[in-house]
Amino acid sequence: MTRGNQRETDRAKAQKKAAAGKNKPKESATTLQQRREKDAAALREKQKKKEEQGAQASAGGDGGKK
């Protein structure tokens, strides 16, 4: 076998990495909710800006097209 014990050492490293990942603190529900609200506010602002540009383009006549 050309790999030798590489497969076993890789398996041990993967187990160690997986075990270390389980100890990470998860994002709290309040933080998740705050992020969702912030994202929603940003999207509403973007949509409002887009609507204003559309209104200006239609009020301006041809909207800059030739």
Secondary structure, DSSP 4 states (H G I P E B T S, - for coil): --STTHHHHHHHHHHHHHHHHHTSPPPPHHHHHHHHHHHHHHHHHHHHHHHHHHHHHHHTSSTT--
